[in-house]
Each structure stands twice: as structure tokens, then as C-alpha cells.
Amino acid sequence: MVDVQKSQATGRVAVAVASLNLKQITLLVTAVIVVALTITQFIITNRLSIGDPVFMDSTLAELAVWMADQATEDEPEAFLAGVAQRRMATVGEAALESTLLNDMRRIMTVWTGAAVVLAIVGAVGLTFQMPGHRNTLLLAMMTTNAFIYIIPPVEGSHSVSLILVTVTLIGLLLLLSGEHVERYIGFIVVLSFFTVVWEGSKAFANAVGYNITVPAAEWQYTGYDDLDAALVALQNGEITAVLADRNQLDELMPPFPPEDDVDATALAYPDLSYLTGFERERTQFGREVTPELARRVAVATTTGNAPQTRTFSQLQSSSIGAVTDSFVVEDFLNAEHHVVLMNFKISNDLNLPHLQSISEALLQPARRNGPLLLVRILFGNALYTWTEAVLGFVFGATLGFLLGTIFAHVKLLQRSLMPYVIASQTIPIIALAPMIVIWLRDTHPILPVAVIASYLTFFPVTINTLRGLQSPDRLSFDLMNSYAASPWQIMWKLRFPAALPYIFTALKVSATASVVGAIIGELPSGIRNGLGRAILDFSSDYSLISTPKLWGAIFIAALTGIVSYLLVVITELIVMRSQLNTNQR
């Protein structure tokens, strides 16, 4: 009897498996892999110890060290420093740093544990099509993705790779597990894929040495014991050019083109010249060739051949001479030469820092051992910039609405002034900003920046207001006229409700444009606050230390624009819902 039951159960499982299509099997296998990867990440994180480079270089560990340092101050300004000071009263100053590091380690362990739980629950929900399984997977993706901002990409550690693969697979599960992808799911999936592309491109560029190359033709040359021997051979016609240190050649021969203050007859080799107009860029098939010829290297040739020797292609077809033990031979002539098919230098740490480096910079003081974290300073700057942007937004939107309304009612003004409104947007704001600052420098410091922000705001509102007020059809106007409605009543009963969708579309564009205008306006205004000044300060010192701070300021600026946009969206929902309820009544 038992054997019969087991056989029946096995048969039901076989039938269930057979009924699965390829998509369902793919989803189930992917879900199992995701759970396995999150468990692996949890095990790796749980095994990290204080002193491990992966942990000590992490964002949370660096924050713990700063908190311990600031806790010794009498009255720390930062909130986290105050938390550390209260903790110090419990454990003592000597044990404070190790205690905080242990706390951060526990947070990391709990974090990865939460990702495991969410992945398992999401996988089970996906398997049995339980309600809410996509939201659970979304939380698992967000939890896992956030970890990329904490764990540093230390050589020999596979944590970052595990995170990227896990995030990618969860994103695929979310996109393939349902017929319809909600807007918020799509937004978070795209944002997570942005993280994957960012870190993945850096890993790929690093793996290929930031270049994809193919071998180029090697240089043929004749080596000489010293420079004089090479130059004598050049004079005798044995070779056609010599590569050597420019400073040495400058003392032995005149330059070409000739210079008036140089007496060639007083030099050791008056019949030779070193080329000052030589085109140093090396290309093959239109692509760059490496290595570059160092700036200190010059090409010497006979004065008669100097006018014809201008490029690398002419030089490479010539017979070359150089001193055998010189850096020219070691670093250039004997080096491996390659044609660069693709250049990935944009992905190096100077131009594109790791996301963990950016988050670490935000959670460290702007200045070494400073009292405030950079993120707090930047949020203060963002609030200042946002205040300027709001003033510009209100002023520009009001001006745009008034112009659009006037143009909609007075055709003569529309035909006369609209070309000037359009032409105003062809003037670069970066050119107008200094003049506006000078004109309004005796007013409040915020006013010039607000005016600059309004310059970018009024145009889309003007155009969309005009289009919206003209959008009702002729029958609607005829109906209002049949009721003897006044122009004022037509405006507020017919035109304005019809124009609201157009106006809010323009306001969404203007909300972000006003933030851009405020940041641009801060650059020439001399204002010490604001995101514009922060971006300018960090970009003036483009280094491995300042670049993550610059990217941090850029992210905060983007967040400020997003907040402005969302506020307009919320306002639109409230107004349009109220308008709909009014129409229904």
C-alpha cells in the first residue's frame, strides 16, 4: 500500500514537472541560483573579521573609525559622533573603536541575512505564485544592490562579483515573472542594472588593461654606443634620423624650423636639425598606437630632410638610429607596440570611481578628521540650492503662465513677441549668468541665482500654456458663447481646465531645469553655499581623493532634481483629482 502511494506521489510530481514550460523552468532554476548566491554572500560576510582588508576598507568600518575619533571631542557636532560618545560612556574610550567595528560587522551580517530571507521567501512565492512575491524579490534586489555601496572591490575577494550576478538574476526574475511590469518595479530594476553596468564596465576595463589592442609593427633601428656616434652616422648618410633626448640635441644642433636667435655655425652639428614641429600623434588605420613617444624625445635629421620629415609614418619608413642604453630604446623602440581598437580609460578609478568609493566619501568628513560628514554638508548645500531653484521656479512659472495666457488671447502680441521668446532660449545660460550676477549684485545674494533659474523655467511653461489654452475645440467655444459667457468665464471654465495637463507637463520639465539653472547661477555669483560651489571646489582638484566627492555632489544634485520633479507630480495628482471631482459634481 505504501509503495502504491509513493508511486502515485512520484507520478504527480512527474506530471507537474512535465506541465512546466521552458519559461517556468528557467524562472525556477534562476530562483534557486539566486538563493544559493545570497547564502554564499552571507557566509562570506559572516566570516569577515576585524582586520580583514575587505571589512576594514568597507564604508561602515571607515564610518566606525571616524565615529570613534569624533567621540573624544567635547561637544561633537555630528549626530553619529554623539551616538559614539554615549557608547564610549558605556564601554570606555580604549574599547570604543573595536566595539563600533563589531557593531558594523553585525550590521553587515544582518543585512546579508535579510537578503537571504527575502530571496528564499521570494523564490518560494514565485514557485507557488503567491501574492506579493514580486515585491519580496524587489526588496531582495534592493537589499543586495545596496551592499555594493558598502563592500570595497578588494583584489582576491569575490563579494562584488557575487552581488552583481545576484542583482542581475533577480532583475531578470522580476522582468520575466509577470505579464505586466509596474512602474516602480521597472524603475528600481533599471536603477539596479545601472549599478551592474557601472561596476561591470570597470571590472571589464580593468581586466583588459583599459585597452583592447592588436599588435602593431615593431620599430627597426640601429644602436650606437653614444650620441656622437649616432649623429656622425646621420651626417654620413648611414641613417636618416636619430631619436634622442631633446635637451642633448638642443646643445648640438639648431632646431627646425630655424629660430633667429640660434647661431647654427657655433654648434657641433650645424648641418643637422632637431624637429620642433614634429607631429607626435601615432595612428594606424585611423586608430591610436601605443606607447606614446615621450615629450622629452626629439627627432634629429639632416637639414635637407627636415622639411619632409613631419609625421610618424614618414619616420617609420626611414632608417632610425638611437643610443643603445638610452631610455628611448628601452621605453619606446624596444617596447611592444599596439594599435588601440577601443579605449576604456573613462572607466579608470580617476574618471569613474567605484560606487563604494563614492558612498565612502559621502560618509566621511569633507576635510580630514572634520566634524561633519560630507553627506550632511552636501544636503545643506542642496537645501540652499533648492531654495534658489524654488524661487526661480515660482517666478519663471508665473511669468510663463502670464505670457502664455496673453498670447492665447491677443494674437497680435503672440505673432510679435513669440519669436523673441524663442530666440531667448538660443542664448547660452552660462553666457548670461555672469551678466545677471553683475546687474543684480547689490540685491539679495539669492536673487541673481533665482533669476537665472527662472530663465530656464519660463519658456516651457509659456509654450505649453499657450498650446493648452488653445486646445479646446471650436464647438466648445461656440457652446460657451451661446451661453453668453464672458472671456473671463471662458478662460476659467473651459480654457484653463483643458490646459492643466499641458501646464503640468511643462512644470515637470521646469522643476528640474530650475535646479540646473540654480547650480549654474551659483558658479559666477561667489556664493559659498550651494551645490554649484561644491561641484566647482571638488572639480578644481581632480584626483583620486576629490573625484568620489565630486560624484557624490553630482548624485545629491540629481536627487534634488528628482525631489523637485516628484513634488510637481504629487501636486498634479491632487489638482487633477480635485478637478475630476469638480467636473463629476
C-alpha positions as CSV (number, residue, x, y, z in Angstrom):
1,M,0.0,0.0,0.0
2,V,2.8,2.4,0.9
3,D,4.6,1.6,-2.3
4,V,1.5,2.4,-4.3
5,Q,1.1,5.8,-2.5
6,K,4.8,6.6,-3.2
7,S,4.3,5.6,-6.8
8,Q,1.3,7.9,-7.1
9,A,3.1,10.8,-5.4
10,T,6.0,10.4,-7.8
11,G,3.7,10.3,-10.7
12,R,2.0,13.5,-9.6
13,V,5.4,15.2,-9.3
14,A,6.4,13.9,-12.7
15,V,3.2,15.2,-14.2
16,A,3.7,18.6,-12.5
17,V,7.2,18.9,-13.8
18,A,6.2,17.8,-17.3
19,S,3.5,20.5,-17.3
20,L,6.0,23.3,-16.7
21,N,7.0,25.2,-19.8
22,L,10.5,26.4,-20.6
23,K,9.9,29.9,-19.1
24,Q,8.7,28.5,-15.8
25,I,11.7,26.1,-15.6
26,T,14.0,28.9,-16.3
27,L,12.5,31.0,-13.6
28,L,12.7,28.2,-11.0
29,V,16.3,27.4,-11.8
30,T,17.2,31.1,-11.7
31,A,15.4,31.5,-8.3
32,V,17.4,28.6,-6.9
33,I,20.6,30.1,-8.1
34,V,19.7,33.5,-6.5
35,V,19.1,31.8,-3.2
36,A,22.4,29.9,-3.4
37,L,24.3,33.2,-4.2
38,T,22.7,35.1,-1.4
39,I,23.6,32.3,1.1
40,T,27.1,32.3,-0.3
41,Q,27.4,36.0,0.3
42,F,26.0,35.6,3.8
43,I,28.7,33.0,4.6
44,I,31.5,35.2,3.2
45,T,30.3,38.3,5.1
46,N,29.8,36.3,8.4
47,R,33.4,35.1,8.1
48,L,34.8,38.6,7.9
49,S,36.9,39.5,10.9
50,I,38.1,42.8,12.2
51,G,41.4,43.4,10.5
52,D,40.3,41.8,7.2
53,P,41.0,44.2,4.3
54,V,37.5,43.7,2.9
55,F,35.9,44.7,6.2
56,M,38.3,47.5,7.2
57,D,38.1,49.2,3.8
58,S,34.3,48.9,3.8
59,T,32.1,52.0,4.1
60,L,30.7,51.0,7.5
61,A,34.1,50.3,9.0
62,E,35.5,53.6,7.8
63,L,32.5,55.3,9.3
64,A,33.1,53.5,12.7
65,V,36.7,54.7,12.8
66,W,35.6,58.3,12.2
67,M,32.8,58.0,14.9
68,A,35.4,56.7,17.4
69,D,37.7,59.6,16.6
70,Q,34.9,62.3,16.9
71,A,33.6,60.8,20.2
72,T,36.6,62.2,22.0
73,E,35.6,65.8,21.2
74,D,33.9,67.7,24.0
75,E,30.8,68.7,22.1
76,P,30.7,66.8,18.7
77,E,28.5,68.5,16.0
78,A,27.5,65.3,14.2
79,F,24.7,63.2,15.4
80,L,26.6,59.9,14.8
81,A,29.5,61.3,16.8
82,G,27.1,62.0,19.7
83,V,25.9,58.4,19.4
84,A,29.5,57.2,19.6
85,Q,30.2,59.4,22.6
86,R,27.3,58.0,24.5
87,R,28.6,54.5,23.6
88,M,32.0,55.4,24.9
89,A,30.5,56.3,28.3
90,T,29.4,52.6,28.5
91,V,32.4,50.7,27.1
92,G,35.3,53.1,27.7
93,E,37.5,55.1,25.3
94,A,40.0,52.3,24.9
95,A,37.4,49.8,23.7
96,L,35.2,52.2,21.7
97,E,36.7,51.7,18.2
98,S,36.7,47.9,18.4
99,T,33.2,48.0,19.8
100,L,31.9,50.2,16.9
101,L,33.7,48.0,14.4
102,N,32.0,44.9,15.8
103,D,28.7,46.7,15.7
104,M,29.2,47.5,12.0
105,R,30.2,43.9,11.3
106,R,27.0,42.7,12.9
107,I,25.0,45.2,10.8
108,M,26.7,43.7,7.6
109,T,25.9,40.2,8.7
110,V,22.2,41.1,9.5
111,W,22.0,42.9,6.2
112,T,23.1,39.9,4.1
113,G,20.9,37.6,6.3
114,A,17.9,39.8,5.4
115,A,18.8,39.4,1.7
116,V,18.9,35.6,2.2
117,V,15.5,35.5,3.9
118,L,13.9,37.8,1.3
119,A,15.4,35.7,-1.6
120,I,14.1,32.5,-0.1
121,V,10.6,33.9,0.5
122,G,10.5,35.5,-3.0
123,A,11.7,32.2,-4.6
124,V,9.0,30.2,-2.7
125,G,6.4,32.8,-3.6
126,L,7.5,32.6,-7.3
127,T,7.3,28.8,-7.3
128,F,3.8,28.7,-5.9
129,Q,2.7,32.0,-7.4
130,M,1.9,33.5,-4.0
131,P,0.6,37.1,-3.9
132,G,3.3,39.7,-3.2
133,H,6.2,37.5,-4.4
134,R,7.4,40.2,-6.8
135,N,7.5,42.8,-4.1
136,T,9.6,40.4,-1.9
137,L,12.0,39.8,-4.8
138,L,12.2,43.6,-5.3
139,L,13.2,44.0,-1.6
140,A,15.8,41.3,-2.0
141,M,17.2,43.1,-5.0
142,M,17.3,46.5,-3.2
143,T,18.9,44.9,-0.1
144,T,21.5,43.1,-2.2
145,N,22.2,46.0,-4.5
146,A,22.7,48.4,-1.5
147,F,25.6,46.1,-0.4
148,I,27.6,47.2,-3.5
149,Y,27.9,50.6,-1.8
150,I,29.4,49.0,1.3
151,I,31.8,46.3,0.2
152,P,35.1,47.5,-1.5
153,P,36.4,45.7,-4.6
154,V,39.4,44.2,-2.9
155,E,41.7,42.0,-5.1
156,G,41.1,38.4,-4.3
157,S,37.6,39.0,-2.9
158,H,34.6,37.7,-4.9
159,S,31.9,39.6,-3.0
160,V,31.4,42.3,-5.6
161,S,31.1,39.8,-8.4
162,L,28.5,37.8,-6.4
163,I,26.5,40.9,-5.7
164,L,26.5,41.9,-9.4
165,V,25.4,38.5,-10.6
166,T,22.7,38.2,-7.9
167,V,21.3,41.6,-8.7
168,T,21.2,40.8,-12.4
169,L,19.4,37.5,-11.9
170,I,16.8,39.0,-9.5
171,G,16.2,41.7,-12.1
172,L,15.6,39.1,-14.7
173,L,13.2,37.2,-12.4
174,L,11.2,40.4,-11.8
175,L,11.0,41.2,-15.5
176,L,10.0,37.7,-16.6
177,S,7.8,36.6,-13.8
178,G,4.8,38.6,-14.8
179,E,3.0,39.9,-17.9
180,H,2.9,43.5,-16.6
181,V,5.8,45.3,-15.1
182,E,4.7,48.0,-12.6
183,R,6.4,51.4,-13.0
184,Y,8.1,51.3,-9.6
185,I,9.5,47.8,-10.3
186,G,10.8,48.9,-13.6
187,F,12.4,52.0,-12.1
188,I,14.2,50.0,-9.4
189,V,15.3,47.3,-11.8
190,V,16.7,49.8,-14.2
191,L,18.5,51.6,-11.3
192,S,20.0,48.3,-10.2
193,F,21.1,47.4,-13.7
194,F,22.8,50.8,-13.8
195,T,24.8,49.7,-10.8
196,V,25.7,46.4,-12.5
197,V,26.7,48.2,-15.7
198,W,28.8,50.8,-13.7
199,E,30.7,48.2,-11.8
200,G,30.8,45.6,-14.5
201,S,32.3,48.1,-17.0
202,K,35.0,48.9,-14.5
203,A,35.8,45.3,-13.9
204,F,35.9,44.6,-17.7
205,A,38.1,47.6,-18.4
206,N,40.5,46.6,-15.6
207,A,40.7,43.0,-16.9
208,V,41.7,44.2,-20.4
209,G,44.1,46.9,-19.1
210,Y,41.7,49.7,-20.2
211,N,42.5,49.0,-23.8
212,I,41.6,46.4,-26.5
213,T,44.6,46.3,-28.8
214,V,46.2,44.3,-31.6
215,P,49.9,44.2,-32.2
216,A,51.4,46.9,-34.3
217,A,54.6,46.8,-36.5
218,E,57.8,46.9,-34.5
219,W,60.4,49.6,-35.0
220,Q,63.7,48.8,-36.7
221,Y,66.7,50.8,-35.6
222,T,70.4,50.8,-35.4
223,G,72.0,51.0,-32.0
224,Y,75.1,53.2,-31.2
225,D,77.4,53.4,-28.2
226,D,76.9,57.1,-27.7
227,L,75.0,60.0,-29.2
228,D,78.0,61.4,-31.1
229,A,78.4,58.1,-33.0
230,A,74.8,58.2,-33.9
231,L,75.0,61.8,-35.2
232,V,78.1,61.1,-37.2
233,A,76.3,58.2,-38.8
234,L,73.4,60.6,-39.6
235,Q,75.8,63.1,-41.2
236,N,77.4,60.3,-43.3
237,G,74.0,59.2,-44.6
238,E,74.1,55.8,-42.9
239,I,70.8,56.6,-41.3
240,T,68.1,59.2,-41.9
241,A,67.0,60.1,-38.4
242,V,68.1,59.8,-34.7
243,L,65.8,59.7,-31.7
244,A,67.4,61.2,-28.6
245,D,66.8,63.5,-25.6
246,R,65.8,66.9,-26.8
247,N,67.9,68.7,-24.2
248,Q,71.0,67.0,-25.5
249,L,70.2,67.7,-29.2
250,D,69.5,71.4,-28.4
251,E,73.1,71.8,-27.3
252,L,74.5,70.2,-30.5
253,M,72.4,71.4,-33.4
254,P,69.8,74.1,-34.4
255,P,66.0,73.5,-34.3
256,F,63.8,73.2,-37.4
257,P,62.0,75.4,-38.3
258,P,65.0,77.7,-37.7
259,E,64.9,80.3,-34.9
260,D,66.5,83.8,-35.4
261,D,68.4,83.8,-32.1
262,V,70.2,80.5,-32.7
263,D,73.6,80.6,-34.4
264,A,74.0,77.3,-36.2
265,T,77.7,77.8,-37.0
266,A,78.5,77.8,-33.3
267,L,77.1,74.4,-32.7
268,A,78.8,71.0,-33.1
269,Y,76.5,69.7,-35.9
270,P,75.3,72.8,-37.9
271,D,74.2,70.6,-40.8
272,L,71.7,68.7,-38.7
273,S,68.4,69.8,-37.1
274,Y,66.0,68.5,-34.5
275,L,62.4,68.9,-35.4
276,T,60.2,71.1,-33.2
277,G,57.1,70.8,-35.4
278,F,57.0,67.0,-35.5
279,E,53.5,65.5,-35.2
280,R,53.8,63.2,-32.3
281,E,50.4,61.5,-32.6
282,R,50.8,57.9,-33.8
283,T,47.9,56.3,-35.7
284,Q,47.5,53.2,-37.8
285,F,44.3,52.5,-39.7
286,G,42.9,55.7,-38.0
287,R,43.5,54.3,-34.5
288,E,45.9,55.4,-31.8
289,V,49.2,53.4,-31.4
290,T,50.9,52.9,-28.1
291,P,53.3,53.5,-26.4
292,E,53.5,57.3,-26.9
293,L,56.7,59.0,-27.7
294,A,57.8,60.8,-24.6
295,R,57.8,64.6,-24.8
296,R,61.5,64.8,-23.9
297,V,62.3,62.8,-27.1
298,A,63.1,64.8,-30.2
299,V,63.8,63.7,-33.8
300,A,67.1,64.7,-35.4
301,T,67.7,64.6,-39.2
302,T,69.7,66.4,-41.8
303,T,68.7,70.0,-42.5
304,G,67.9,69.0,-46.1
305,N,65.5,66.2,-45.0
306,A,63.9,68.2,-42.2
307,P,61.1,69.8,-44.2
308,Q,60.0,66.3,-45.5
309,T,60.0,64.6,-42.1
310,R,56.8,65.7,-40.3
311,T,54.9,62.5,-39.2
312,F,55.5,59.1,-37.7
313,S,54.6,57.3,-40.9
314,Q,57.5,59.1,-42.7
315,L,59.8,58.4,-39.8
316,Q,58.9,54.7,-39.5
317,S,59.8,54.2,-43.2
318,S,63.2,55.7,-42.6
319,S,66.3,54.1,-41.1
320,I,66.5,55.1,-37.4
321,G,69.4,55.4,-35.0
322,A,69.5,55.7,-31.2
323,V,71.9,55.2,-28.3
324,T,71.7,51.6,-27.2
325,D,71.4,52.0,-23.5
326,S,69.1,55.1,-23.6
327,F,65.6,55.4,-22.3
328,V,64.4,55.9,-25.9
329,V,65.4,52.4,-26.8
330,E,64.1,50.9,-23.5
331,D,60.7,52.7,-23.3
332,F,59.9,53.2,-27.0
333,L,61.9,51.4,-29.7
334,N,62.1,48.0,-27.9
335,A,58.7,48.2,-26.3
336,E,55.7,46.2,-27.6
337,H,53.6,48.4,-29.9
338,H,49.9,48.0,-30.2
339,V,47.0,49.6,-32.1
340,V,44.3,50.6,-29.7
341,L,41.0,49.4,-31.0
342,M,38.9,50.5,-28.0
343,N,40.0,52.8,-25.1
344,F,38.3,52.3,-21.7
345,K,40.3,55.0,-19.8
346,I,37.0,56.6,-18.9
347,S,36.4,53.7,-16.6
348,N,39.6,54.1,-14.5
349,D,39.3,55.0,-10.9
350,L,40.2,58.6,-11.5
351,N,37.4,59.2,-14.0
352,L,34.8,56.7,-12.8
353,P,35.3,55.7,-9.1
354,H,33.7,52.6,-7.6
355,L,30.3,53.2,-6.2
356,Q,31.6,52.1,-2.8
357,S,34.3,54.8,-3.0
358,I,31.5,57.4,-3.6
359,S,29.4,56.2,-0.7
360,E,32.5,56.1,1.5
361,A,33.3,59.7,0.5
362,L,29.8,60.8,1.4
363,L,30.1,59.1,4.8
364,Q,33.5,60.6,5.6
365,P,34.2,64.3,6.5
366,A,34.8,66.7,3.7
367,R,38.1,67.5,5.3
368,R,40.3,65.0,7.1
369,N,39.0,64.5,10.7
370,G,36.4,67.2,10.1
371,P,33.5,67.4,12.5
372,L,30.7,66.9,9.8
373,L,30.2,64.2,7.2
374,L,30.3,65.2,3.6
375,V,26.7,64.0,3.1
376,R,25.4,66.3,5.7
377,I,27.3,69.3,4.2
378,L,26.0,68.4,0.7
379,F,22.4,68.1,1.9
380,G,22.8,71.6,3.5
381,N,24.1,72.8,0.2
382,A,21.3,71.1,-1.7
383,L,18.7,72.8,0.6
384,Y,20.3,76.1,-0.2
385,T,20.3,75.4,-3.9
386,W,16.8,74.1,-3.8
387,T,15.6,77.3,-2.1
388,E,17.1,79.3,-5.0
389,A,15.5,76.9,-7.5
390,V,12.1,77.1,-5.9
391,L,12.1,80.9,-6.1
392,G,13.2,80.7,-9.8
393,F,10.6,78.1,-10.5
394,V,7.8,80.1,-9.0
395,F,8.8,83.3,-10.7
396,G,9.5,81.6,-14.1
397,A,6.3,79.5,-14.0
398,T,4.3,82.6,-13.1
399,L,5.9,84.6,-15.9
400,G,5.4,81.7,-18.4
401,F,1.7,81.3,-17.5
402,L,1.0,85.0,-17.8
403,L,2.8,85.2,-21.2
404,G,1.0,82.1,-22.5
405,T,-2.3,83.5,-21.3
406,I,-1.7,86.8,-23.0
407,F,-0.5,85.2,-26.2
408,A,-3.6,83.0,-26.3
409,H,-6.0,86.0,-26.0
410,V,-4.1,88.6,-28.1
411,K,-3.0,87.2,-31.4
412,L,-1.1,90.4,-32.3
413,L,1.2,90.0,-29.3
414,Q,1.6,86.3,-30.0
415,R,2.8,87.0,-33.5
416,S,5.0,89.9,-32.4
417,L,6.7,88.6,-29.2
418,M,6.8,84.8,-29.7
419,P,9.9,84.9,-32.0
420,Y,11.7,86.8,-29.2
421,V,10.7,84.3,-26.6
422,I,12.0,81.5,-28.8
423,A,15.2,83.4,-29.5
424,S,15.9,83.9,-25.8
425,Q,16.4,80.2,-25.4
426,T,19.2,80.2,-28.0
427,I,21.4,82.3,-25.8
428,P,23.6,80.0,-23.6
429,I,22.7,80.5,-19.9
430,I,26.4,80.2,-19.0
431,A,27.0,83.4,-21.0
432,L,24.1,85.3,-19.4
433,A,24.8,84.2,-15.8
434,P,27.8,86.5,-15.2
435,M,25.9,89.5,-16.6
436,I,22.8,88.8,-14.5
437,V,25.0,88.5,-11.4
438,I,26.7,91.8,-12.1
439,W,23.4,93.5,-12.8
440,L,21.8,92.3,-9.5
441,R,24.9,92.1,-7.3
442,D,23.6,94.9,-5.0
443,T,20.4,93.0,-4.2
444,H,20.0,89.8,-2.1
445,P,22.6,87.1,-3.0
446,I,19.9,84.6,-3.8
447,L,18.0,86.9,-6.3
448,P,20.5,86.7,-9.2
449,V,20.5,82.9,-9.0
450,A,16.7,82.8,-8.8
451,V,16.5,84.9,-11.9
452,I,18.9,82.6,-13.8
453,A,16.8,79.6,-12.7
454,S,13.6,81.4,-13.9
455,Y,15.2,81.9,-17.3
456,L,15.2,78.2,-17.9
457,T,11.8,77.8,-16.4
458,F,9.5,80.3,-18.1
459,F,9.9,79.0,-21.7
460,P,8.3,75.5,-21.5
461,V,5.5,76.9,-19.3
462,T,4.9,79.7,-21.9
463,I,4.7,77.3,-24.8
464,N,2.6,74.6,-23.1
465,T,0.2,77.2,-21.5
466,L,-0.4,78.7,-25.0
467,R,-0.9,75.3,-26.5
468,G,-3.2,74.1,-23.7
469,L,-5.4,77.3,-23.7
470,Q,-5.9,76.8,-27.5
471,S,-6.6,73.1,-27.2
472,P,-10.5,73.2,-26.7
473,D,-12.3,72.5,-30.0
474,R,-14.4,75.1,-31.8
475,L,-17.7,73.5,-30.7
476,S,-16.8,74.1,-27.1
477,F,-16.1,77.7,-27.7
478,D,-19.4,78.1,-29.6
479,L,-21.3,76.4,-26.7
480,M,-19.8,78.9,-24.2
481,N,-20.6,81.8,-26.5
482,S,-24.2,80.5,-26.8
483,Y,-24.4,80.8,-23.0
484,A,-23.2,84.4,-23.3
485,A,-20.1,83.5,-21.3
486,S,-17.6,86.3,-20.7
487,P,-13.9,85.9,-21.7
488,W,-13.1,85.5,-18.0
489,Q,-15.6,82.7,-17.7
490,I,-14.4,81.0,-20.9
491,M,-10.9,81.2,-19.5
492,W,-11.5,79.5,-16.2
493,K,-14.4,77.3,-17.1
494,L,-13.1,76.0,-20.4
495,R,-9.5,77.0,-21.4
496,F,-7.8,76.6,-18.0
497,P,-9.1,73.0,-17.2
498,A,-8.2,71.9,-20.7
499,A,-4.7,73.4,-20.3
500,L,-3.9,71.8,-17.0
501,P,-2.3,68.6,-18.4
502,Y,-0.1,70.8,-20.7
503,I,0.9,73.1,-17.9
504,F,1.8,70.3,-15.5
505,T,3.9,68.7,-18.3
506,A,5.8,71.9,-18.6
507,L,6.1,72.3,-14.8
508,K,7.8,68.8,-14.6
509,V,10.4,69.9,-17.1
510,S,10.8,73.3,-15.4
511,A,11.2,71.7,-11.9
512,T,14.4,70.0,-12.9
513,A,15.5,72.9,-15.2
514,S,15.3,75.3,-12.3
515,V,17.7,73.2,-10.3
516,V,20.1,73.2,-13.2
517,G,19.8,77.0,-13.5
518,A,20.4,77.5,-9.8
519,I,23.6,75.4,-9.9
520,I,24.8,77.3,-13.0
521,G,23.9,80.6,-11.4
522,E,26.0,79.8,-8.2
523,L,29.2,79.4,-10.2
524,P,29.8,83.1,-11.1
525,S,27.9,84.6,-8.1
526,G,30.6,84.0,-5.5
527,I,28.1,82.2,-3.2
528,R,29.9,80.0,-0.8
529,N,26.9,77.8,-0.2
530,G,25.1,75.6,-2.7
531,L,25.8,72.6,-4.8
532,G,27.3,74.7,-7.6
533,R,30.1,75.8,-5.3
534,A,30.7,72.3,-4.0
535,I,30.9,70.9,-7.6
536,L,33.3,73.7,-8.5
537,D,35.5,73.1,-5.5
538,F,35.8,69.3,-6.0
539,S,36.3,69.6,-9.7
540,S,39.2,72.0,-9.3
541,D,41.3,69.2,-7.7
542,Y,40.6,66.3,-10.0
543,S,42.3,63.5,-8.0
544,L,41.6,60.0,-6.6
545,I,40.5,61.8,-3.4
546,S,38.3,64.6,-4.8
547,T,36.7,62.7,-7.7
548,P,34.5,60.5,-5.4
549,K,33.4,63.7,-3.6
550,L,32.6,65.3,-7.0
551,W,30.5,62.3,-7.9
552,G,28.8,62.4,-4.5
553,A,27.9,66.1,-5.1
554,I,26.5,65.1,-8.6
555,F,24.4,62.4,-7.1
556,I,23.0,64.8,-4.5
557,A,22.2,67.3,-7.2
558,A,20.4,64.6,-9.2
559,L,18.4,63.7,-6.1
560,T,17.5,67.3,-5.6
561,G,16.1,67.4,-9.2
562,I,14.2,64.2,-8.6
563,V,12.6,65.5,-5.5
564,S,11.5,68.7,-7.3
565,Y,10.0,66.6,-10.1
566,L,8.1,64.3,-7.6
567,L,6.7,67.3,-5.8
568,V,5.2,68.5,-9.1
569,V,3.9,65.0,-9.8
570,I,2.2,64.9,-6.4
571,T,0.7,68.3,-6.9
572,E,-0.6,67.2,-10.3
573,L,-2.3,64.2,-8.9
574,I,-4.0,66.3,-6.2
575,V,-5.1,69.0,-8.6
576,M,-6.3,66.7,-11.4
577,R,-8.2,64.5,-8.9
578,S,-9.8,67.6,-7.5
579,Q,-10.6,68.8,-11.0
580,L,-12.2,65.5,-11.8
581,N,-14.3,65.5,-8.7
582,T,-15.5,69.0,-9.5
583,N,-16.5,68.0,-13.0
584,Q,-18.4,65.0,-11.7
585,R,-20.4,67.2,-9.4
